[in-house]
Structure formats: C-alpha cells, structure tokens
C-alpha cells in the first residue's frame, strides 16, 4: 500500500517466504517499509530512491545488490524469544550503498555472516553475538552487551570492531591462519590492531581476549 507520505508499506505482518525485490520508480524518492514475519527474510535486488526500513522477525539475508538513496534501517530478530537466535547474512559479491545505514540484531544471541562490504553501523544488541568477517566491511561492528566474538575469515579484510562496554563481558577477536606474518598490536586498555602484508587491517576496542 502507499501511505499518505508517499511511503510504500508492506507492514501487514506479511509472511513472505520467497526472496523479495524492492524498487521505486526511476527518479522517485519514495520510502519503503517492510515488516516480515517469515522465519527468513531474503532481500533480492533493492533499488529504493528514498529510505528503507526493514523489520524481520528472525533471519535476514541480503542476496543481491542493495541501493538506497536515503537512510537504511534493517532490524532482524525482532520476533525472537529468549531461546531463538537469529542470523544476518550478506552474500558474497553483492554491493551495498545507502546515504546512512544501521543494521541491528535482537536482544539474544545473533550471528552476522559478512561476505560483502556493508557500510554504516552494525549493532549486535545484547546477547552473545558472533561476527564472521569474510570481506572488508566499511561498517563499524558493535557487539553491545554480552560476550561477543569477532572471527576473521580471510587474511586480507578490513573492519572496525567494538566489543561493547559491558563490565562483565569477555569479548574477543579470533585470527585467521595466514601464510604471512600477522602482527597483533595492543595500543591501550582493550584496544589494538591486527594487520599483515596481505592487507589485513582490523582496528578493535573493548576487546578483552585475543
């Protein structure tokens, strides 16, 4: 439906099972709002002139290119119970552009499988979250509360990882087996870098374990 403000709404608790393509007309600046109750929400090609808001009950997958002229707010795990974990997936080879972007997980344990360059901010929320970094990621990765793990899946990726301010948390960075020397630098209390000559460049903060 089209709301009075020109937004395109898919907000009737849709249980959309197949992949979803979202697009506005060429030159249009409509916003698009999607609320999906399916176990997995899969976004195919997205080309939206205005802003994009997505609320996914459980898992969220970006399966194709995403282009958003305005701000993108992607929330997943919104229908979770305390015993349900959710997963965000950025498939290899896709492109992701937005004027600003925030991707937020649930209040329980989430997994982020990052195989494409996502920009903006990625927030784990509370819970013990796992970030699998298999591509350079322009977004700042915020673990939030809980014991969060940032795992490097390749030795030529770049990312900024923040474990979160929880006093009792044990957040950690897990390295990758590389053929070249990897340098772990501790630059302050729970601060540091991981780098090598292949292009690995990780900047971390609020990390209690390496």
N, C-alpha and C positions, 0 to 999 in steps of 0.2 A: 504494500500500500504506500501511498505518498502522503506524508504528513503535511500540515499547514505550512511548515517552514521549508518545504521542498525536499525534506529528507525522505529517502526510500527505506521503509521499515519492513523487516522480516522479524517481527517480535511477538508472534502469536504462539510462543513456545513450540516452534517448529521442530519436528523430529526428522531432520533432513539427513538421510543415510548416505547418499552418493556425494561425489565431490561437487562443490558449489563454485560457480563462476559469478563474479560480481562486476558490473560495469555501469558507468553512467555515459550518457551521450557525449560525443566529441564536443569539447568546449564547455560543457556543463560543469557546475560546481556543487551538484547535489551531494549531501551527506548520505551514507549508507549505514544502517544499523541492523545487525544480525544477532538474534538470540536463538541458539540451537540447543535442544535437549538431548540430542543423539549422544551415544557413547563416544563417538569420534566425529569431530567436525573437521572436514577436509576442504580447504580452500584451494580451488584451481586458479586460473588466471583472474587477477583482481586489477581493475583499472578504474579508479574512482577519482573524480575531479575534486570533490570536497573531502570531508573527513570520513573515517571508517571506524565504527565501534563494533566489536565482536564480543559476545558473551557466550562461551562454550561450557556446557555442563561438565564435561570431562576432558577428553584429549583434544588437542588442536594441532593440525598438520598444515603446513604451507607446502603445497605440492607443485606450485608453479609461480611465475613471476607476480610480484605484488607492487603496484604503483599507486600511491595515494597522494593527491595534491595537497590535502590538509593534514591534520593530525590523525595518527592511527593509535587506537586503544584496543588492545587484544587481551582479553581476560579468559583464562581457562580454569577448569576445575571448580567452577562456580557452584555446581550442584553436589559437590563431594560431601560424603560423610567422613567421619574420623578414620574410617578403615579403608578408604578409597584413595589410591594415589593416581595422579594424572601425568600425562606426558605432552610436552610441546616438541614438535619436530619441524625443523627447517631442512627440506630435502636438498641434496647436492645439486649445484648448478643453477639454482634459482637466483633471481635478483630481487632486492627489496629496497624500495625507496619510499620515503614519506617526509613531509615537512617536519614532523616530530613524531616520535613513536614510543609507546610504553607497552610492554608485554608483561603480564602479571600472572603468577600461578596462584594456587589455592592456599588454604591455611594448614594443609597437611603436606605430606611428602610429595614432591614433584620431581620429574626428570626433564631436562632440557637437552635434546639432541640437536646440536648446532652444526650443520654441514654446509651452511651458506652464510654470507656476510649480512647479518641483521644489524640495523642501526638503531640508535636511540638508547633506551634503557630496558633491561630485562630484570624483573624482580621475582625472586623466588617466593617471597612472602615468608610466613612462618613454616615450621616443619623442617625435616632433614632433606634438603634438596640436592640433586646431582646435576652438574653441568658438564656435559660431554662436548668438548671443544674440538671439532674436527675441521674447522675452517677459520680463517681470520674473521673476527667478529668486531664490528665497529661499536656495537652497543656496550655500555657498561653493565657488567654482570653483578647484580646484588643478591647475595644469598639470603639476607634477612636473618630473622631469628632461627635457631636450630643449628644442627651440626651439618654443615654444607661441604660438598666435595666438588672440586673443580679438576676434571681429568683431561689432560692434554692427549688428543688422539693422533696428532701429527707433529712433526718437529719443525714446521715452517708456518705456524699460526701465530696470530697476534690477538690479544684481548686484554681488557682491564677487568680484574676480578676483585670484588669486595665481599669478604665473608660475612659481614654484618656485625653489629655492635653488641650482641648478646654476651653478657659477662660470663656465663657458664658454658658458652658454646665452644666446640672444638672444630673449627673449620680448617680444611686442608687443601693443598694443591698436590696433585699426583702427576709426576712427569711422564715423559714418553721415552721409550728405548730408541736412542739415536746413534747413528754411525759416527757422528761428530761430537765433540766435547760440548756438554751443556753446562752453562755457568749459572749457579743459584746464588743470587746476591741478597743478603739481608741488610736492608738500608735503615731499619729502625724497628721499633717495637711492633711486631706482627706485620711489617712492611717489607717489600722486596721485589725482586725481578727474577725472571727465568729467561735465558737467551742462549742462542748459539749462532754459528756462522751460516746456517741454512735459512735464517730469517725468523726463527722462534723469538717472540718478544711478548712476554707476559708481565704485566705490572699487577702486583697484588697488595691488598691491605686487609687488616683484620683477619689474618690467617694465622692460626695457632700451631699448625702442624704441616710439615713438608715431607 
